[in-house]
Amino acid sequence: MSLKSFLSFSAVRRTCTRYATLKSCKMANDRLRALEDVEKEIAVVLQCAGTIVLELSKEKHNASLLDRQLNQFQTSINRIENELSSQIRYLTQVATGQPHEGSTYSARKDCQMALNRAEYARVKLGELRRTCETMLDPQT
């Protein structure tokens, strides 16, 4: 294998690996960001619950405050439930080996297959070159 062809194969391999890694990192960062948002929603839920309990402990309740806090509490609980369900579905796919958006397996496999095809073509062209040289060189 010539140095030029080796370098081009190495460049393709690095590019494929870099693309798969960047995609994977972006997906992981998005998932972590979503979990941070869930954590913030949990803080909102706790704050709403505290406000509701405090208001209920008073002899005279402020009904509009209770309604607002209860609505915010329920909305936050729904958001938390939806996001955690999404995270659990994703983790279930990852754990069972099913294809998922964070997987780099497909991109790596495509890259490896392209490299294999390029290597096969290089070998066949080398064989063809040797055959042509043999046929054109009557001395051998």
C-alpha positions in Angstrom: 0.0 0.0 0.0 1.4 3.4 -0.9 1.8 6.1 1.6 -0.7 8.3 -0.3 -3.4 5.6 -0.2 -2.7 4.8 3.4 -3.1 8.4 4.4 -6.4 8.7 2.5 -7.7 5.6 4.2 -6.6 7.0 7.6 -8.3 10.3 6.8 -11.5 8.6 5.9 -11.4 6.5 9.1 -10.7 9.6 11.2 -13.5 11.5 9.6 -16.0 8.7 10.1 -15.0 8.2 13.7 -15.1 12.0 14.4 -18.5 12.3 12.9 -19.9 9.3 14.9 -18.3 10.7 18.1 -19.6 14.2 17.7 -23.1 12.9 17.0 -22.9 10.7 20.1 -21.7 13.5 22.3 -24.4 15.9 21.1 -27.1 13.3 21.9 -25.6 12.6 25.3 -25.5 16.4 26.1 -29.1 16.8 25.0 -30.1 13.9 27.3 -28.2 15.4 30.2 -29.7 18.8 29.6 -33.2 17.3 29.6 -32.4 15.6 33.0 -31.2 18.9 34.4 -34.6 20.4 33.3 -36.3 17.6 35.1 -34.3 18.4 38.2 -35.4 22.1 38.0 -39.1 21.0 37.6 -38.7 18.8 40.7 -37.6 21.9 42.6 -40.7 23.8 41.3 -42.9 20.9 42.4 -41.4 20.9 45.9 -41.8 24.7 46.1 -45.4 24.5 45.0 -46.1 21.7 47.5 -44.5 23.8 50.3 -46.6 26.8 49.4 -49.8 24.8 49.3 -49.1 23.2 52.7 -48.3 26.6 54.2 -51.4 28.1 52.7 -53.6 25.2 54.0 -52.1 25.6 57.5 -53.6 29.1 57.7 -57.1 29.5 59.2 -58.2 31.5 56.2 -57.1 30.1 52.8 -56.4 32.2 49.7 -58.3 30.1 47.1 -56.8 31.8 44.1 -53.2 31.2 45.3 -54.1 27.6 46.1 -55.5 27.2 42.5 -52.5 28.7 40.9 -50.1 26.6 42.9 -52.1 23.5 42.3 -52.1 24.1 38.5 -48.4 24.8 38.5 -47.8 21.6 40.6 -49.9 19.4 38.2 -48.3 20.9 35.1 -44.8 20.3 36.5 -45.6 16.8 37.6 -46.9 16.0 34.0 -43.7 17.4 32.5 -41.5 15.4 34.9 -43.5 12.2 34.1 -43.3 12.7 30.4 -39.6 13.4 30.3 -38.7 10.6 32.7 -40.8 8.2 30.6 -39.0 9.3 27.5 -35.6 8.8 29.2 -36.7 5.3 30.4 -37.8 4.3 26.9 -34.4 5.5 25.5 -32.5 3.6 28.2 -34.6 0.5 27.5 -33.7 0.7 23.8 -30.0 1.2 24.6 -29.9 -1.7 27.1 -31.6 -4.1 24.7 -29.4 -3.2 21.8 -32.3 -1.8 19.7 -31.4 1.0 17.2 -31.7 4.5 18.8 -30.8 8.0 17.9 -27.8 8.1 20.2 -26.2 5.0 18.7 -23.1 5.4 16.6 -23.1 1.7 15.6 -24.8 2.3 12.2 -22.5 5.2 11.3 -19.4 3.2 12.3 -20.6 0.1 10.5 -21.3 2.1 7.3 -17.8 3.7 7.5 -16.2 0.3 8.1 -18.0 -1.2 5.1 -17.0 1.7 2.9 -13.3 1.2 4.0 -13.6 -2.5 3.3 -15.0 -1.8 -0.2 -12.2 0.7 -0.9 -9.6 -1.7 0.2 -11.1 -4.5 -1.9 -11.1 -2.2 -5.0 -7.5 -1.2 -4.2 -6.4 -4.9 -4.1 -8.3 -5.7 -7.3 -6.8 -2.8 -9.1 -3.3 -3.9 -8.0 -4.0 -7.4 -9.3 -5.2 -5.9 -12.6 -2.1 -3.7 -12.8 0.1 -6.8 -12.3 -1.8 -8.8 -14.9 -1.5 -5.9 -17.4 2.2 -5.6 -16.7 2.7 -9.3 -17.2 0.8 -9.3 -20.5 2.6 -6.2 -21.8 6.1 -7.4 -20.7 6.9 -10.3 -23.1 10.3 -11.0 -21.5 8.8 -12.7 -18.4 
